[in-house]
Amino acid sequence: MEEVTLKVEGMSCGGCVRNVTGVLKALPGVSEADVSLDAAQARVRFDPARVSVAELRQAVEGAGFDSPA
């Protein structure tokens, strides 16, 4: 397992946090997603053999938020 912290821009409420958490946890290989509204970031534990950091960012962006590198 690896851990990465992604910036997540555009969140404004608890619903946003739940949305980002849900899309990340739905990805195969993600074991944990801890999303912080105050810090504007997501800490994700994942299996790099099953999902890439690029795919994590794509999921966040697909949910309507920005995840700059």
C-alpha positions as CSV (number, residue, x, y, z in Angstrom):
1,M,0.0,0.0,0.0
2,E,1.1,3.5,-0.7
3,E,-0.3,6.8,0.6
4,V,-0.6,10.1,-1.4
5,T,-2.1,13.5,-0.4
6,L,-3.9,15.2,-3.2
7,K,-5.0,18.8,-3.3
8,V,-8.7,19.2,-3.9
9,E,-10.0,22.6,-4.9
10,G,-13.6,23.7,-5.1
11,M,-15.0,22.0,-2.0
12,S,-17.3,24.2,0.0
13,C,-19.3,22.0,2.3
14,G,-19.6,18.6,4.0
15,G,-21.5,17.3,1.0
16,C,-18.5,18.0,-1.2
17,V,-16.3,16.1,1.3
18,R,-18.7,13.1,1.1
19,N,-18.8,13.2,-2.6
20,V,-15.0,13.2,-3.0
21,T,-14.7,10.5,-0.3
22,G,-17.2,8.4,-2.1
23,V,-15.7,8.6,-5.6
24,L,-12.2,7.8,-4.2
25,K,-13.4,4.8,-2.1
26,A,-15.2,3.4,-5.1
27,L,-12.0,3.0,-7.0
28,P,-10.5,-0.5,-7.0
29,G,-7.4,-0.6,-4.8
30,V,-8.3,2.3,-2.6
31,S,-8.4,1.2,1.1
32,E,-8.8,4.6,2.8
33,A,-9.7,8.1,1.8
34,D,-9.6,10.9,4.3
35,V,-10.9,14.1,2.8
36,S,-10.4,17.5,4.7
37,L,-12.5,20.5,3.7
38,D,-10.3,22.9,5.8
39,A,-7.0,21.6,4.4
40,A,-8.5,21.2,0.8
41,Q,-6.9,17.9,0.4
42,A,-7.5,14.1,0.3
43,R,-5.2,11.6,1.9
44,V,-5.6,8.3,0.1
45,R,-4.1,4.8,0.9
46,F,-4.1,2.7,-2.2
47,D,-2.6,-0.3,-4.0
48,P,-0.5,1.1,-6.9
49,A,-0.9,-2.2,-8.7
50,R,-4.6,-1.6,-9.0
51,V,-5.0,2.2,-9.3
52,S,-2.7,5.1,-10.2
53,V,-2.4,8.6,-8.8
54,A,-3.5,9.9,-12.2
55,E,-6.7,7.8,-11.8
56,L,-7.3,9.2,-8.3
57,R,-7.0,12.7,-9.7
58,Q,-9.4,11.8,-12.6
59,A,-12.0,10.6,-10.1
60,V,-11.8,13.8,-8.2
61,E,-12.1,15.9,-11.4
62,G,-14.9,13.7,-12.6
63,A,-16.8,14.6,-9.4
64,G,-16.5,18.3,-10.4
65,F,-13.5,19.4,-8.3
66,D,-10.0,20.3,-9.3
67,S,-7.0,18.3,-8.2
68,P,-3.8,20.1,-9.3
69,A,-0.5,18.4,-9.2
